[in-house]
Structures are given as structure tokens and as C-alpha cells.
Amino acid sequence: MDEVNDNGLLLADQSLRFKTYKVKYADCSICSFAISRSTNSYTSRFLFTNYTLIVNEYLDSKRLHQILSNSTDEFRRVAGFLEEDFGRILPVYVFDLDSHSIVLLDRYHQSIAFKDMVIAMRTKNAQTVSDYSCNGRHVFTQTRERKNNQN
């Protein structure tokens, strides 16, 4: 937080605070509705020792954004979020799903920032093969890593 103040990113009368609210997926009917309505699938073909077809699910970020935007009051109620009279609130929705398959936003992203919210996805899967290749070899993505370890 000192980095924000030291680098002059805030005006003199501004402050920045983070508050965390946790909601269990099982207790949030709007969460399961949003995920199920936003789920799509695609098929990729990979050449390992022979051609392999892999079907993956992904979430349509625009549809998910629309559902979350329309359900703001329900999320506040479920999370026990108190209404504040001042300031700007930017919600960050992190869906940590109990799934062993990878679920990304728009096929490629673990998080997407909109002007009014941020949506992020995480599952139990630690690694997935991507549609990208380098020197003829498929690129694997480490989805549980919080930083990029490539040099």
C-alpha cells in the first residue's frame, strides 16, 4: 500500500482500502446460476504421439459480467456487505471452483478487468496445455502459480 502512496498514484485527499468478503459457492445460488449460464465448450486438436482431441470448458466473460452486474444487490446481501456512503467500490469476484479441469474466461484468461469489476477464475487443476506452441512444442500453463516464472 505504501507503493501506491509513494509513487504519487493517489491525490492528497484520496485513500485506497481493500476489504475481503467470502461467500461459499454452495450458499450462493446466484453464483451457480452465473457460472452455469456462462459456461461454453470448445474442442482443440493436439499432436502428441498421435492426434488427440481435448474438449475444454470456458466461461463467456461478457455474459458472466452481465449476470454479476444485474445481481449486485444479491451478492451484497449474501456476503454481508455493508453499504458505504462515500467512495468508489470496485468489486473483484474470484471464483475458486472445486473442479479438477481448467476453466478460463474467454478460453485464454484467468482474470479480466472491466470498468466496473474484475472477474477471476481458479480451479484445482495446476497445469494445462494451451493452444500456443513454441518451436513445435505445445506450451503448458501453470494455472496455480501467482506469478510468471519464465525468464
N, C-alpha and C positions, 0 to 999 in steps of 0.2 A: 504494500500500500504506500510505503514511503517513496517508491519509484514513481508513482503517479504524481505525488506532490512535488518531488524533487525535479522532475522533468518539465514542470510547468504545464501539465495536461489539464489542470483544473484552474478555474478562476479563483480569486481570493475568497469569495463567499460560497464556493462550492465544496462539497464533500462527496465521498463515494463510500457506500456501505454495501456489504454482501450479507444476505440472510438466507439460510438454508431451511427448506421445508421438505419433509419426506412423506411420501404417500405410497403405501403398499399397493401394488398392482391389483391384488385380489380385492382390495377395499375400494377400488376406483372403477366404477362401471364406465365412466366416460373415457378412461384410459384404454380399456379393452376395445371399446367401440371405435376410438380413433385409430388404434393400431390395425384392427381388422378391416376397417373401411379403406385404409391407405395401403394395404398390402397388395403387391403385384408380384409377378414372377417372370423370369427370363431364362433362356437356355443358352449356355456357352459351349463351344466345342474346343477341346484342348488336345494337343498331340503330346502324349507322354510316350509310352512304348507303342501304343496304337491310339486311335482317336477315341476320346471319351466325351460324352455329353454330360454336363452338370447343370441341374436346374437349381437356381437360387431365387430366394425371395428378396424383395426390396420394398421400401416404403416410398410412396409418392409424397415428396415433401410439401408440395403445394396443397394437396388435399389434407394432409396432416395439419399444416398451418391453418387452413380454413376451419377445420374442426376445433382445434385448440383456441383459435380466436373467438369462435362462437360460443365456447364453453368456459370462458374466463371466470364467470361468477361461480360455476360449479367447482372448478379447481380451487378457487379461494376458499369455498366452503369446506371441501374435503381436506384441504391442507391446514385449515385453521388459520388462514392468513388474515391478519387484521388490516383493515383499510387505513391508509395513511393519507393525511390531508395535504401533504406537501411533497414535492419532488417528483421525479420521473422513475417509474419502475419498469425494468426490462426483464421479463421472465426468461429463465433458462430452463427448459424442460429436458431432463436427462432420463431417457428410458433405459434402464438396466434390466434387460429381459432375461428370464431364466430359460434360455434356448441354447442348444449346442450348435446351431447353424448360424452363420453370419447373416445379419440383417442390416443393410446400409440404406441411406437416404439417396434416392435417385440413382441407385446402383453403385455409386462411387464414393459417397461421403459418409463419414461418421458424425459430422455435425454441419449444420447450415445456419447461417445468421440471416435473419430477416430484419426489416427496420423496426419491428415491434416485438421480436422474441428471437431466442436461439433454441434450436432443437438438436439434440444429440442422441445417438444410439450406442448401446453397448450390449454385447451378449457374452456368453461363457466361452465362445469359440476364440481361441488365441491366434489362429493363423488361417489365412485363406489365399487361394490363388487368384490373381487378378487377370483382367483381360489384356494387360500390358505384357510385353516381353522385352528382354534386353539380350542382345547377342544370340537370339534364337532360343533363349531360355525364359520360361514363364517367371514373372515376378510374384513373389509371395509377400503378403501384407501381414504385419504383426498388429492385430487389432486391439490387443490389451495393453500395448505399450502407450504411454502418455507422451512420449517424445520420439522423434525420428533419430535412430541410432546410426544412420548411414553417414559416412564421411566423404 
